[in-house]
Structure formats: C-alpha cells, structure tokens
Amino acid sequence: RQPGAISKITLVQQKNTVTAAQAGVEAAKALYDQSKLDLSFTKVTAPVDGYITNLNLNVGSQVVANQPVVALIDKHSFWIDGFFKETDISDVTAGDKATVTLMAYGDQPLSGYVESIGYGIAHKDGSTGNSLLPNVNPTFQWIRLAQRIPVRIRLDHVPQDIQFRIGSSASIVIHKKHLAQNALLQRIEEVI
C-alpha cells in the first residue's frame, strides 16, 4: 500500500457518503422551492380595484383552502336594483333614462339608464327560488298584489365625493322615452 492510499471499501463508503449528501442537498433545494411556492400562495392579490370588507383575520389565523375569508367589492361595478310593480313596467325598456337619488346624498341626483328588466321571479319566500329566479315577496299573501319585478339601473357617472354602500336605500325615477312629455314612472325606495 502506498502512503496516503485508502482501501477500496473506504473509497466506496466515501463515495456513497458524497452521493447521499448530494441527494440531501437536492432534497433541501426542492423543499426550499416548494416553500417559496407555498409562500406565494399566501399572498392575496385583488383582481380588481375595490374595497375589502368582512375581514376578520388576525396574525396567526389559519384558513382553509377554497374557504372565503374576505369580501372584495369592485368599485367599478355598482348598480341599483329597483323592484317595480309589474303593472308599472309594461312600457319600460332597456335604455330608458333614469334618475337615482341616494338617501345618503339626497341633494345629488345621479343620471343613469335601465340596463335590464327581470324576466321572472319566484313565488315563495327566500332569496332565490327554483331555477335561480329572484324571490320578491309581495307585502300581503292574502290580497292579490302586483308582483315586484327587478329593474337594474346602471349609472352614467358617479362623482368622486359619493361613496356607495351595498344595501343602501335610493329613490329611482325612470323616464320613459316613448311617452309624451317624458313622463316619470314612479319614485320608490330601493336598494343598491
């Protein structure tokens, strides 16, 4: 044996140790990469400009995958839904002009237009009936009342000093374009 020489068994053992260490390094790199990916999933990026509401999390809170933990309100998606009597909307069409007055801003009427008129409602209590039709409850069940049909109003422009709140009250006046003297339909309290 030459000076500084090692046995073949020791050489094989040393090579195996190096191979195992290299595998450990690769496993650590893979774990690091997976941890970076997992961390990137913990960041919430909003798909739109808007407002966050119903955020009830604290540092250290645990969340469940695919379980909502916050609501995001798109600040460019506001509309007003008015529920008009079926007897009052026979002449209303999409595109008719509308004036909306928010209860919180009574001195600032806003202009808009009829974007759509509902084609059906459910007949029972609840938020959504069969076939996903909106459920609008008449005031009295024992008197035959005109049903309320949803009419969606889209605003033309909203001044920056007006802050919308979902669920707020508003009055809607629809200007029927095909009636003489631009007659007004009605004024009712509605919800944004």
C-alpha positions in Angstrom: 0.0 0.0 0.0 1.2 3.4 -0.9 1.4 6.2 1.7 -1.9 8.2 1.7 -3.8 5.4 -0.1 -7.1 4.1 1.2 -8.8 0.8 0.8 -11.4 0.2 -1.9 -14.0 -0.3 0.8 -13.3 3.1 2.3 -13.3 4.7 -1.1 -16.7 3.2 -1.9 -18.0 4.3 1.5 -16.8 7.8 1.0 -18.4 8.0 -2.5 -21.7 6.7 -1.0 -21.4 9.4 1.7 -20.9 12.1 -1.0 -23.8 10.7 -3.1 -26.1 10.7 0.0 -25.0 14.3 0.8 -25.7 15.4 -2.7 -29.2 13.8 -2.6 -29.8 15.6 0.7 -28.8 18.9 -0.9 -31.2 18.3 -3.8 -34.0 17.4 -1.4 -33.3 20.6 0.6 -33.4 22.6 -2.6 -36.7 21.0 -3.6 -38.2 21.7 -0.2 -37.0 25.3 -0.4 -38.6 25.7 -3.8 -41.8 24.2 -2.6 -41.8 26.5 0.4 -41.3 29.6 -1.8 -44.2 28.4 -4.0 -46.4 27.9 -0.9 -45.5 31.3 0.4 -46.5 32.9 -3.0 -50.0 31.3 -2.5 -50.4 33.1 0.8 -50.5 36.5 -0.9 -53.9 37.8 -1.8 -53.9 39.8 -5.0 -57.2 41.5 -5.9 -58.3 41.0 -9.5 -60.0 44.5 -9.5 -59.8 47.8 -7.7 -62.2 47.9 -4.8 -62.9 47.8 -1.2 -62.3 45.0 1.3 -65.0 44.2 3.8 -65.7 41.4 6.3 -62.0 40.9 7.1 -61.9 39.2 10.5 -58.4 37.6 10.5 -55.6 38.1 12.9 -51.9 37.3 12.7 -51.6 33.6 13.1 -55.2 32.8 11.9 -55.4 29.6 10.0 -57.6 29.4 6.9 -58.9 26.5 4.9 -58.3 26.2 1.2 -61.1 27.4 -1.0 -62.9 28.9 2.0 -63.7 32.6 1.6 -62.2 34.8 4.4 -62.8 38.3 2.9 -65.2 40.1 0.6 -64.0 42.3 -2.2 -66.3 44.9 -3.6 -65.4 46.1 -7.1 -65.5 49.8 -7.0 -66.5 50.0 -10.7 -69.4 47.5 -10.5 -72.1 49.4 -8.7 -75.6 49.4 -10.0 -79.1 49.9 -8.5 -81.7 47.3 -8.4 -85.3 48.6 -8.1 -88.2 46.3 -7.6 -91.1 47.8 -9.6 -94.7 46.6 -9.7 -95.4 44.6 -12.7 -98.3 46.9 -13.6 -95.9 49.9 -13.8 -93.2 48.5 -16.1 -95.1 47.4 -19.2 -93.7 50.5 -21.1 -90.2 50.4 -19.6 -87.5 49.3 -21.9 -83.7 48.8 -21.6 -82.0 52.1 -22.4 -84.7 54.3 -20.8 -83.1 57.1 -18.8 -83.3 57.1 -15.0 -82.6 59.4 -12.2 -81.3 57.9 -8.9 -81.2 59.7 -5.6 -79.3 58.0 -2.8 -80.8 58.5 0.6 -77.3 59.5 2.0 -76.9 62.1 -0.8 -80.4 63.4 -1.2 -79.2 66.7 -2.8 -77.2 65.0 -5.6 -79.4 63.2 -8.1 -77.4 60.8 -10.4 -78.3 60.0 -14.0 -78.4 56.5 -15.4 -80.3 54.2 -17.6 -82.3 51.0 -17.5 -79.7 48.2 -18.1 -82.1 45.3 -17.8 -85.5 44.2 -16.6 -86.0 40.9 -14.9 -87.8 38.2 -16.9 -89.1 36.2 -14.0 -89.4 35.9 -10.2 -90.1 33.0 -7.8 -93.4 32.8 -5.9 -92.1 31.6 -2.5 -90.3 33.4 0.3 -86.5 33.3 0.2 -83.7 34.9 -1.6 -83.6 32.6 -4.6 -86.3 30.3 -5.8 -86.5 27.4 -8.2 -84.5 27.9 -11.4 -82.4 30.6 -9.7 -85.1 33.2 -10.2 -85.0 36.2 -7.8 -87.6 35.8 -5.0 -89.5 39.1 -4.3 -92.1 38.7 -1.6 -95.4 40.6 -2.0 -96.5 42.6 1.1 -99.6 40.5 1.8 -100.2 36.9 0.9 -104.0 37.1 1.2 -104.5 40.0 -1.1 -103.8 39.8 -4.8 -100.9 42.3 -5.2 -98.9 43.1 -8.3 -95.6 41.3 -8.1 -92.3 43.3 -8.0 -90.0 42.8 -10.9 -86.3 43.7 -10.6 -85.1 46.5 -12.9 -81.4 47.2 -12.9 -80.2 50.8 -13.3 -76.6 51.5 -14.4 -75.2 54.9 -13.6 -73.7 57.1 -16.2 -71.2 58.8 -13.9 -70.6 58.9 -10.1 -68.9 62.0 -8.6 -65.8 61.1 -6.6 -67.3 62.6 -3.4 -70.1 60.0 -3.4 -69.3 56.7 -1.6 -71.6 53.8 -2.4 -72.5 51.3 0.3 -74.1 48.0 -0.8 -77.5 47.7 0.7 -78.1 51.5 0.9 -81.5 53.0 0.0 -82.2 55.0 -3.1 -85.1 56.5 -5.0 -85.4 55.7 -8.7 -87.3 57.7 -11.3 -87.5 56.1 -14.8 -88.1 58.5 -17.7 -90.0 56.5 -20.3 -88.6 57.7 -23.6 -91.6 56.8 -25.8 -94.3 58.6 -23.7 -95.4 62.2 -24.3 -93.6 64.8 -22.2 -91.1 62.3 -20.9 -93.4 61.1 -18.2 -92.0 59.8 -14.9 -92.7 56.2 -13.9 -92.6 56.4 -10.2 -90.4 57.2 -7.2 -89.7 54.3 -4.8 -87.2 53.4 -2.1 -84.8 50.8 -3.4 -81.6 49.1 -2.5 -78.3 49.4 -4.3 
